[in-house]
Amino acid sequence: MKSKEEVVKEMQLVVEQMRLDDIEENPDCENEFFTCDACGDTKSLAGSVQYGNYRLCNDCVLFAEVGFELGQIKNIEELIDAMEDKRLEADCEFLKNEQKRLEN
C-alpha cells in the first residue's frame, strides 16, 4: 500500500498534467475563469474538472483525488461540505473588497 506522501506526490503530477493538457488543447482556457464550487475562489478553467453538478479548480481536484485515493471522502459532496468555511471566507473577502471599491 502506498504511503500518504506517495499518493499526494503521484496525484500532484497527475493533476498538473491535466492542467498542462487542457492548456495544450485549448490555450485560451488558461485565461478563462470560473468560481470553484469547493473553495469559492476565482480560478482558471485549465485543469478544472466537473464532478456531477460541481466544477472544481485544479487545486481542489488535487484535494478530491487524494481524498478518494486515501478513502477519506466517498463522494464530491463530502469535499464540498468540508470546504464550506473556505467558501465563506472567499465570499466575505469578495464582499469586503467590493465595499472598499464602492467607497472609493
N, C-alpha and C positions, 0 to 999 in steps of 0.2 A: 504494500500500500504506500502511496506517495505521502510525503510529509506536507503539512500545510504550506510551507515555504515553496516546495516544489510545485504544488498546484498553483499557487499565486504567480510564480515566475512563468510557468507554462501558459497560463491564461493571459498574462500581460503580453506575451509575444503574440498569441492568437488575436487578441483584441486590437493590438497595434497593427497587425497585418490586415485586419478587417478595415481599419481606418485608411490605411495606405491603398488597399484595393479599391475602396469607394472613390478615393481621390483620383486614382488611375482611370477608373471607368468614367467618372464624371468630375472633372477638375472644379467645376462650379460649386459642388456640394460642400467644399471646404469653407465657402463664404456664404452659405445659406444656413440660416439659424432657426431654431425652434426652442420651446421651453420644455425641458426634460420633465417627464411625469414623475420621476423619482426624486431628483434633487431640487427641482424648481428653478435651476439656473438656465440662462440662455446659452445654448451650446451649438456647435457646428453639426450639421447633418452627417458629416463624414464619420463613419464608424458607428453611427447610431443604429439601434435595432428596434423593430416593432415587435412587442410581445403582446399578442392579443390586442386589447384596446390601448395599451401603453407604449409610448415611444421613449426609449431610454438613450441618454447620451453615451458616448464611448466610455466615459469613466464609470458610469453606473452599470453599463453592460459588464464591465470587469467585476463589479461587486456581485451582480446577479449570477454570472457564470461561476465565480469562485464559490458563492453560496450554494449553488446547485451541486457543484462537484464535491463539496465538503459535506453535503447533506444538511446544511444549516437552514436552508429555505426549501420549501416544496413547490412553491409557485411564485409568480411575479408579484402577486398581491401582498405576500408576506414582506417582500422587499419594499414595496410602496408604503405599507403601513410602518415599517421600521424607520423609514426615512421621512416620516411626516414632520418631525421637528426641523429637519434641514430645509424642507419646502417652506415651512412657516417663516424660518429665518430669512430665506431668499425673498419671500413676499414682503416681509417687513422692511428689508433693505431697499427693495424697489419703491415701496411707498415713501420711505424717508427721503430717498433721492428725488423722487417726483415732487415731493413737497418743497424741498430745497430749490428745485428747478423753477417751480411756480412762484416762489418768493423772490426770485432774482429777476 
